[in-house]
Amino acid sequence: ILTIHGSELLRFTRNPIEKWLFKKLLSRCSRIHVLSKFNERNLIGIFPSTKEVIRRIPGAPATGVNPQKQDPKNQNKSKTIQIICVGRIHPRKGQDQILFALSKLPEETQKKLHLRFVGPIKNPKYLSHIQNLSGEFSGKVTFDGDCTDEELALLYAKSDIFALTSLPKPKSVEGFGFVYLEASAYGLPIIANRTGGVEDAVLNKKTGLLSEPKDLENLTKNFHTLISDENYRKMLGQNGIKWASSHSWGNTARKLYSGI
């Protein structure tokens, strides 16, 4: 059994020798697990012979970040709207797109926002780029680094909106996006880009709002919609809780390993 997250299809098919070796590996599999329609479609497109052994089974929120453990007192009750972005600081995660879009909002709206970036620094040069952009944003920006599950759970509970605007890259793609389901489990409406397998994790206009990559006009519009409409945020968040609860690693395991 082999699980393919997404980026493997880009990395292992660029070189003819690697592609041949990858095909040999796939031919030995009795089952190939993919997390999204995007991965399934691309895999079949490159290697049609895999169609019969593919099992498309989505992932689930991280078990260590459990919203049931959080005290309602930890929720954000200030007038400031907190936007949380969880992901390693890397160009593929598109954190700069968030700042580009938010900086286009009216200045008075920006001043009501607190943007928190959570995740390990994988690209120091890109971090400097993000920090420079932060200086052009009138709201507050915090870099929280790599948090423990307990710290992350508290940040989710205190947030109002989740944003992660991943971008497609030549050697890397967002194959699914567990973190979107994780945020949905906390009732956070999602802002994301329509790339890779994100549409399998975020339901557009049901659990969040999707934009095309680098469509800053639409991204800014989506932010404005969620920032200005608390009731809409709550509706998407409640839908997200139900959506996230329909996913579990137990179900994933049963579907993947049944009949073995």
Beta strands, then each sheet from edge to edge (+ up, - down):
strand 1: 2-4
strand 2: 32-34
strand 3: 54-56
strand 4: 81-86
strand 5: 113-118
strand 6: 140-145
strand 7: 161-164
strand 8: 190-193
strand 9: 208-211
sheet 1: 1+ 2+ 3+
sheet 2: 6+ 5+ 4+ 7+ 8+ 9+
end
